[in-house]
Amino acid sequence: MKYGVMLAAGSLLLAGCSSVEPEPSPELKRLSEEVAALRGSLEKIDGKLDRVLKAQWTFPQREGERRFDPEKIRKIKPLPENPSDEQIRAYVDEIAEASRGQRIFGSTDPQVGLLRAIGPGHLEVLIPYMGQEIAFYLRSALPSLVQESDKELVLKNLIAGRDLLLEVPAAVGRRGASQDH
């Protein structure tokens, strides 16, 4: 009898201390597998994106050449939505500073994309930069910065250069063509 009570007590003790966890539902299993698959896909995409960005901003340099410094460009903070004229000036100054000393310029350099991000409606703020070192990048970005309503401003500022004169008709043509469709 003594052994019977001990056996019963031991059985109850073991039953109460069971370490077997309940089987997760099939739906929970499926969702866990999907999350794991998505995590793996995101890691692959992130790795590819890093390689693309590094390749995009890595150019072979010959002695004496000086292209843009990718680290300086990466530090430029994006413009806020609906930037003030002062914020635009500070942004352009930051791009110009990051580009200072360059000897090689290209229309695919990231500075062009940064300037395009300003968008149309701010040409008056940008005209003073047309005679500065950053002018190459501004000329490359002008199609995204000029709009039909800038025609009068361009005519008043002919001294800023022929680049402005060329972009107003081009901007009008682009917008006219896009409105036809």
N, C-alpha and C positions, 0 to 999 in steps of 0.2 A: 504494500500500500504506500509505503514511504516513497518508493521509486515511482509509483504511479502519480503521486501528487507532484513530485519534482518534474516528471515528464510533462505533465499538464501545464505546470507553471512555466517551464522552459519553452513549451510550444506557444503559449500565450505571449511570452516575452519576445520570442522570435517573430511572431506574427505582427506584433505592434511595432517592431523596429525594422520592418522590411525596407530594404534600400532599393527596391525595384520601383522606378518611376513609371507613371502611367504613359502609355504610348500617345504621342502627339497626334492630333487629328490629321487626316489626309490633307485638308485645306492648309493647315499650318505648315505641314511638310512642303507642300507645293510652293507656298509663298516664301518659305526660307530658301528653297532652291532657286527661285526666281531672283531673290535679293542677292544671293551669292553670285549668280550668273551676271546680274547687272553690275555688281561691284567689280567683277573681273573685266567686264567690257569697259567700264569707266577707267580702270587702271591702264588698259591698253590704249584707249583714246588719249588719256593724259600723257602717256609716254610718247605717243606719236606727235601730239601737239607740241610738246617740249622740243622734240627733234626738228619739227618744221620751223618753230620760232628761232631756234639756234641757227639753223641753216639759212633762214631768211636774212638774218642780221649778221652773217659771217661771210665776209668777202676776203679773197686773197689780196694781200697788199704787197705791192712792189716797193722797193726802197724809195723814199721820198714822197710816196703817196700818203695821203691822210684822208680816210673816209670818216663817216660819223662814228661816234663812240656809242655802241649799243647800251652800255650801262647808263650813260647820261640820258639817253633817249628814254629808257625804261623808267627813269625816275620822274619823268614829266607827268604830272597828275592831269587827268582829263578835265575838260571844262565842265562846269555845272550846267544844268539845263537852264536855258534863258540867261546866258552870262551878261554881265554888265560890260560896258566899254572898258572899264578899268581891269576887269578880270581877263578880257581878251588881250589887252596890252601886256599884262603880266604873263599870260600864256605864250604869246608870240615872243616876248623877250626871253622867256625860259627856253623856247625852241631855238632861238637865235644863239643864246649862250651855249647850249649843248652842241651847236653846229660850228661855233667859233674855231677858226684855225683849219677848217677843212679845205682840202685842195681838190677833192674829187666829189662831184655832185651828180646825182641821178634822179630821174623822175620817179623811180620806184623806191627811193629812200623813204624811211618811215616818217620823216618830217613832212612830206607832202600829205600823207594821210592824216597826220595830226592837224595840219592847217585846214584840210578839207572839213574836219570835224567842227570848225567854227560855223560853217554854213553861210548861206546868203543873208544879206541884211546888215552886214557890218563892214562894208567896203570902206566907208569913211574912216574907220579906225585903222584899216590896213594900208591905206594909201601912203602914209608916211614911211612905211617899211619898204616901199618899192625901190628906193635908192640905196638900201642897205645890203649887207652880205646875205641876208635871208631872202632876197628878191628872187633868186632862182627857184626856191621852193614855193614862193608865193605865185610866181608865174605858172608853175606846174599845177597849183591848186586852184587858180583863178576860175576855171570853168564851174567849179562847185561853189564859188564865193560870189559870183556876179549874177545879178538878176536884171530883168528888163527895167525895173524902176531905178536902176543905177545909171541910166543913160545920161541924165542931166549932171550928176555928180562927176561922171567920167569926163564930160565935155568941160566942166569947170576946172578939172585937174589934168589937163592934157600934158602938163609938164611931168607928170608921174610916168609917162612913157606910152609907147604905142601898144604895149601889152593890154592895157585896159581897153583901148579902142577896139582891139581885135576880139575881146571876150564878150562885150555887150551884144554885138550882132549874133555871135555864136550862142549865147545864152538865150536870146529871143528865138532863134531857130530851133534850139532843143526843146524849149517849152512849147513852141507852136506845134512842133511835130508830135510831142507827147500828148497834146490836147486833142489832136485830130483822131487819136485812136481810142 
